Each structure stands twice: as structure tokens, then as C-alpha cells.
Amino acid sequence: MKYTSISILGCGWYGLPLAKSLVFKGYTVKGSTTSKNKLNLIEETGAKSFLINFDLADDEFDASFFDSEVLIVCLPPKRHAGEHKDYPAKISKIIDAAKRGSIAKVLMISSTSVYADVNREVLAGELPKPDTEAGEAILHAEEYVKSAYTHNATIVRFSGLIGPGRNLARFFAGKTNIPNGLAPINLIHLEDCIKLTEYLIAEDAFGFTLNASSPDHPSRMEFYSKVAEITGLELPGFIPELVKWKQINGNEPVSKLNYKYLVNNWSEFLTVDKL
């Protein structure tokens, strides 16, 4: 184990089970939340909890949170609060605090939303050209992290997240005439998110920008109908058309780092307990 101490900024749907898994593997883990009510959830994982908020005019954080070897930043901009405008500045404040501490390596969890719908496969190493304000903000935040930590930072762009408590099929259940039914899905399961993160740390794989997405890309119509069936939701009705879409090539972790995805076939992997 090259690194022993890890701070996770943002212990939510992904960060909390990640903290639990890292503690189980023997790491000393610090986890943060912006809510006092969630501090006990972090403590229950075996990690030390911190109340940290970079949303305020006067930042609220304990500097000792940044006394770790590795910092994992998993704070996406809030979709419904217009936060994308302030997101790059928020990330820059976090990284500045990390540099004042003892953080040697940074792993930033980003998103494939930095890529526009280009109606083709998005290849490894392709330069993102965001078509949304949120995508632009995330890309600017990535650039700040890389400029501050250069070869000591890795950016992981997750595709859409799915897993326990995040059954995306519920948004389509029982609806009809849902457009773009033939568009390929770009998703990654929580188990792969955690496994890949741990793999990058264990392999000291810093200095990369990686797209992380299951290599299986069935159509929206096929995938969400199957998930609805598995979980007992009313079947959705999609229009069999291909309009705006992209297909994320997530092979970089495999080709560059020999990572093996847990999910190579959604229909074989998905069961009720996986959702």
C-alpha cells in the first residue's frame, strides 16, 4: 500500500460507500459532508467525519481534513441551484486548501457531461467541447486541478451513475412516447466506481484524464425496459428513433492501466439487489 491516508471531500451516494470500502481495506480515511445530520453516517463507516462547506462566503472547514496523502474530490455542481456558475471557483478554493495541507495526490471525480452530443462515439483522449453551461464549468474546474497538481492529479469522468438507491428507470416508468429510444446508454455502476477509484490509488495512477463507462451500450429503450421489468416498475414506452446521442468509449482504464470492468454486460449483471 503506497498511500495510507485518504480524504474524501463529499461523502454522498458514491463517497460514503467508497469511504466504507477504503476503511475495510486498511486505509485511514477522512470524510466530509455539509450536513451535521450526516456526520454520524460517515463515522459508521469507520472514517473520521468533518463538516466542510465551500459554498459559503466564509468557507467552513477544518484544515486538518487536508492532512492526508490523497484527496478525492467528488463534489459535482448542484443541478438545480445554478451552482455551475460558481463551481470552478469552488474547486479552486478546495485545491488551494489542499496545497496548504499535506495532500500529495488528487483524484477528481468528473463527468462525461463535458462532451456534447456529437452523434458518434467519443474516443479516448478526445478534446471535450461542452454544449451546456454545467459542462463548461466542470471542464474549467478540471483544468484548474490539472494546472495545480499536474502529474499528481487524475481526472476520472464517470458516465451516468447507477446502483442501489439510484434506479434511473423510475424516471421513465409508465411514460409513453419517450423520445430517442435508440440512443445508446452511457452508464457506470457504483461497484465499478468504487473498484476503479481504489485501483487508481493502489496503482499510483496519477497524471491521467480518463473516461469511465461500462463498455456495454444497449439502447435506452432496451436498457430501461429491462430495468423496469427487473424492479417491478411499469414498463416505459420509447419512440424507436435515434436523435441526439453520444457513445462514450471508456476503454482508457483498460488499455492504459489494465483495469477490468465489473460490468461488461448489463443484462447479465443487473439484478434487484444491484439497484
N, C-alpha and C positions, 0 to 999 in steps of 0.2 A: 504494500500500500504506500504509494509515493506521497499522497496527501492524507492527512488525518483529520483536519478540521475544515468544516464547510458551513457557510452561512447561506440560508435560503431566504431571499427577500420576496415575500409573497407566498404564504402558505395557504393557498386556496385549494381548488379541486385537484390540481396537479401537485402543487408544492407540499401539501400536507402528507399524502401517501408517499411522496418522494422522501420526505424527512423520516418517516417511519422506516422505510426500506434502508436508508443510509445508516440510521442508528443500528438497525438489525445487523448490518454488515460491519459494524465496528467503528464507524466514523463518529467524531464529536460534532454534533450538529446544533446550530442556532437557527431558529425560525422566527419570522416576523409576521405580524398582522397589523391592520389598522384598527381593529376592533378589540376592546377589552374582553368582550364575551367569548372570543376565540382563543384567548391565551391558554386556557386550560386544555383545549384540543391539541395544541402544539406540545404542551407538557406531557400529555398522554402518549405521544409518540416516543418519548424519551429524549426529545430535543429540549434545549433551553429556549424559552419564549421571550420575545421582545415586542414591545409596542412601538411601531415605527410608522411615521406618516410624512411623506414628502409632498403631500398635496397642499399643505398649509403655507401661508406666507412665511411663518416662522416654523421651519422644519422641526419635527418632533422625533428625535432618535437618540439612542444610547450609543456612543461612539465605540463601545466595546463589542457591539454587534459586528463591526468590521475588523475585529482582531481574529481573523481566520485566514487560512491559506487560499481557499477558493470561495468565490462569491457566485451564487446562482441568482440571476435576476429574472424573475418570472412575474412581471407586472405589465400585462397588456393594457393599452388605453381603454378606459371605460367607454363602451359604445354609445351609451345614452346620455352621457354628461358633456359631450363636446370636448372631452379631455384631450383629444388628439392635438388640439392647438398648443397645449402646454406640455405634451408628452416628451418631446426631445429635451426641453429644459429640465423636466423632472428627472429623466435618465441621466442627464449631465450632472445634476446635483448628487445623485446616488453614486456615480462613478468618481466624482471628486471626493466624496466621503470615503469611498473605498481606497483611494490612493493615499489619503491621510492616515488610514489604518494600515493593517499589515496584509491586505489582500494581494496575493501574487498573481492569481489567475481569475478570469471572469468568464462565466458561461451565461450568455444572454439568450433567453428563450424568446424567439421572434415568431413571425408568421409568414406563411406563403401568400398572405394578402398583399405583400409588397409587389406581387406580379399582377398585371392586368389580365383580363380575359382576352387571350390572343388567338383563340380558335385553333390551337395546336398544342403539341407537347412543349412544356417549358423544360429546357435542357439544363443539365448541371453547369454551373458557372455562368449562366446567362445573366446579363445585367438587368435588374428589375426596372420597370417603367410603370410605377403605380398609376392607377386611374381613379383613386379615391384619396380624400384628404387624410384618412386614417393610414392608408398605405404609405403616403408620403411622409407622415410623421414617424412611423415605425422605421422607415428607411433612414431618415435623418438621425434617429436615436441609435440605430446600428452603427452608423458612420462615426458617431461620437465615441462609442465604446471601442471600436477598432482603432481610432486615432489615439485614444488614451492608453490602450493596453497592447496595441499592435499584435505581435505574435503570441501574446499571453492571453488573448481573448478568442473565444469561439462563439460564433453566432449559429444557433440552430433554429431554422424556420420550420415550425411544425405546420402541417396541414390541419384541416379541421379536426377537432378533438372529439373523441367518442369513448364511452366507457361507462362504468357504474355511475348512476345519477345524471348521465348526460346522453340519454337516448334521443337522438335527433329526430327519429321517426315520429315523435309525438307532435312535432310542428306540422306534419303533413296528414296525420291520421284523420280519415273520414272526409278529407277535402277532395274536390274533383277539379278537372281541367287545370291541373298544376303544370305550368309551362316547363319546357326544356327537359323533358323526361329522359332524353337520350344522352344528356351531358354526362361525362364521366365524373365519378366522385373522387375527391382528394381528401383522404382521412387518415388519421393515425390513432391507434388505440392507446389508452392510458398506460397499459402494460408496456408497450413499446416506448412510450415517452420516458418512463422511469428507467427501463433497461438501457436505452440509448444514453441517457444522461449519466448513469453510473458507469457505463462502458467508456465514455469520453474521459471521465475523471480518472478511472483506473488506468487507461492507456496514455494519460497525459496528452490527450489530443487537443491541443490549443493552437490557435493560429489559423483556424478553418472557418469558412462560412458554408453551412450545409443545409440542403433541403431535406426534410424528414417526412416521408409519406409512404404509406403502405404501397408496395408495387402492384397491388390488385386494384383496378379501377373499373368496376362494373358501372352500369348506368344508374342514374338517380332512381329511375323507375324500378329497375331490378333490385337495387340495394334496399331502398326504403320500404318497398313492398315486402321484402323478405324479413326485414327487422320488425315491421308491424305484425307480421304473422307470428314471428318467434315470441314477441312480447304481448300478444293478445290485443293489439290495437286494431281499430277499424282500418281496413285497407284503404290506401290513398289511390286516387286516380290521376295519372300523369298523361300529358299530351306527348305522344311519341315523336318528338321533334328535337333537333339539335340547333340551338341558337348561340348564345354567348357561352363560351366554355374555355377551360384550360385543363391540361393534364400534367400534374407535377411529376417530374422524374425525380424520385427520391433515392437514386442508386448511389449517390456520393458516399454515404456512410459505409456502404458495402464495398465499393471499388477502392476507396481511399483508406478505409480503416478496418476492413474485414468484418464489419458488423453484420449480424444475421437477424433480419426482422422476424418477430414472432408471428406477425400476421402477413402471410403471403397469399392467403385465400380467405376472403371474408365469409363465404358461405360455409366453409369448414370450421372457422374459428368461432364465429358468433353463437353464443348460447344465452339463455336468460340471465345467468349469473355474470356474464361479461357486460351486461347492460344495466 
